[in-house]
């Protein structure tokens, strides 16, 4: 968990948007992945495989609203 936290923080420090998804997990795993994501809006929990599609649709929607700037 410590190594994952360091990795997530290093990725976010470079300005990279980081999405995370947990599938059917609970407790500390959810907290680890929620904290790894760029923000709470970038973390998704899918209790069942059937609900996973909704998470990917939301991520796709968020990505389609991104704008590149120089």
C-alpha positions in Angstrom: 0.0 0.0 0.0 2.8 2.4 0.8 4.4 1.8 -2.6 1.1 2.3 -4.4 0.6 5.6 -2.5 4.0 6.9 -3.5 3.4 5.9 -7.1 0.0 7.6 -7.2 1.4 10.8 -5.6 4.3 10.9 -8.1 1.9 10.5 -11.1 -0.4 13.2 -9.8 2.6 15.5 -9.1 3.4 15.4 -12.8 -0.1 16.8 -13.6 -1.4 13.5 -14.9 -5.1 12.9 -14.3 -5.5 9.5 -12.6 -8.7 7.6 -12.6 -9.2 4.5 -10.4 -12.0 1.9 -10.2 -12.6 -0.8 -7.7 -14.8 -3.8 -8.5 -16.7 -5.5 -5.7 -14.1 -4.6 -3.0 -14.7 -3.0 0.3 -13.0 -1.2 3.2 -9.3 -0.3 3.0 -9.0 -1.2 -0.7 -11.6 1.4 -1.6 -9.9 4.0 0.5 -6.5 3.3 -1.1 -7.9 3.7 -4.6 -10.0 6.7 -3.7 -6.9 8.4 -2.3 -4.9 7.4 -5.4 -7.3 9.1 -7.8 -6.7 12.7 -8.8 -9.9 13.7 -6.8 -13.0 11.9 -5.4 -14.6 12.6 -8.8 -12.0 10.5 -10.5 -12.7 7.4 -8.3 -15.4 4.9 -9.1 -16.7 1.9 -7.2 -18.6 -0.8 -9.0 -20.1 -3.3 -6.6 -20.9 -5.7 -9.5 -19.5 -6.3 -13.0 -22.9 -5.2 -14.4 -22.3 -1.7 -12.9 -18.8 -1.4 -14.3 -20.1 -0.1 -17.7 -21.5 2.9 -15.9 -18.1 3.8 -14.4 -16.5 3.6 -17.8 -19.2 5.7 -19.4 -18.7 8.4 -16.8 -15.0 8.4 -17.3 -15.5 8.6 -21.1 -17.8 11.6 -20.5 -15.3 13.3 -18.3 -12.5 12.7 -20.8 -14.5 14.1 -23.7 -14.8 17.4 -21.8 -11.0 17.8 -21.5 -9.2 20.6 -23.4 -5.5 20.7 -24.2 -3.7 23.9 -23.6 -0.2 24.9 -24.4 
